[in-house]
Amino acid sequence: MTTQTASEIATGTWAIDKAHTKIGFNAKHLMVTKVRGHFETYDATVEIADDLTDSKIELTLDAASITTGAEDRDNHLRSADFLDVESHPELRFVSTRITRDGKNWEVTGDLTVRDVTKPVTLDVVYEGSATDPWGNEHIAFTAKAVISRADWDLTWNAALEGGGWLVSKEVVLDIEGQLVRP
C-alpha cells in the first residue's frame, strides 16, 4: 500500500470505483430513529487539476435506484410525494468551488433534485491512496452534508399525534468513495 497526501494525487480523469463506493443518506423516522438508504445506480466524473482546488466533480444519480431496504418506503420515495422519478429521473451534483484546510476539504456544488437547483457544501476528508494488486491506483474519501428537504420542495410529511413529524426535515448525505485511474 502506498499513502500520499492529497496534494500528490495524479492529475487527470478519475473514474468512480462503484464496487467500493456508497452514496447514502439518512433521515429520522418518528423523530427517534434513523432510516438509512443509498442509491444503487450512479455515475461520476472527477477531473483532478494541478491545483486541487481547481478540480471538477460531476455526479449523476438514478433517482429510481433509491433503496432503504423496505419496498413500500422505497416506492413512496420514488413517488411524486418525494423524488417523482417518472418526471425527474436523475439527481445531479456539479462542483462549483473546492477549498482545503489541511486534510479536510469543502466541496461546494449545485445539487439538482426535481428540477430545483440549490448549493450544497460537502465536508470531505481525503482518506489516502493505495495501489491494488493489479497496479491500479485508488484514492479514497468520505463526504458528509446536512440538507433541508424543503430547499428542494420535498415537503411531504405527516404530523405525529404526540408532536413532531413522521420524517425529519433534515437529511444527512453520507458518501464513502473510491476513485480509480482508468
VENNOR-V381018 format. One line per field, one symbol per residue. ss: DSSP state (A for helix, B for strand, O for the rest). psi: psi as a letter, one per 30 degrees, with the letter a starting at -180 (. if undefined). burial: b if it has 24 or more other ideal C-beta (glycine too) atoms within 12 Angstrom, else e. Layout:
ss->???
psi->???
burial->???
This chain:
ss->OOOOOAAAOOOBBBBBOAAAOBBBBBBBBOOOBBBBBBBOOBBBBBBBOOOAAAOBBBBBBBAAABBOOOAAAAAAAAOOOOOOOOOOOBBBBBBBBBBBBOOBBBBBBBBBBOOBBBBBBBBBBBBBBBBOOOOOBBBBBBBBBBBBAAAAOOOOOOBOOOOOBOBBBBBBBBBBBBBBBO
psi->kkkllefgkklakklkjffgkkjllllkkggflkkkllkfklllkkjklejffglkkkkkkjefgkkfgjeeeeeefflffcfifefiflkkkkkfkklkjbfklkjklkkkkhgkklkkkkjkkjfallklfggkkkklllkklklkeffghigklkkkeglaleklfkkkkjkjlklkk.
burial->eeeeebeebbeeebbbbeeebbbbbebbeeeeeebebbbeebebebebeeebeebbbbbbbebbbbbbeeeeebebbbeeebbbbeebebbbbbbbebeeeeeebbbbbbbbbbebebebbbbbbbbebeeeeeeebbbbbbbbbebebeebebeeeeeeeeeeebbbeebbbbbebbbbbe
